[in-house]
């Protein structure tokens, strides 16, 4: 996953700040380009975000389930997988926007 540290050494913007700036510009362009372009730009990210939230909610709710449907289900594993998938989506955005050197396109 992407590790972003906030360190402005020598008044240079840190990688996290550069990524936020590039991401904001990307989101703004995608949103202005129309609904289809917006969907293609952020659809997978949104799905991964929703899946992670649902998995965390399911894990929380499992504590109150007196009769789990399947003993093989592990809500923690499901939540970890969903969060990892979300991290992969963000990492893909990082590489697309920041390039291999992490300095931005």
Secondary structure, DSSP 8 states (H G I E B T S, - for coil): --------GGG---HHHHHHHHHHHHHHHHHHT-HHHHHHHHHHHHHHHHHHHHHHHHHHHHTT-SS-S-TT--HHHHHHHHHHHHHHHHHHHHHHHHTTTTS--
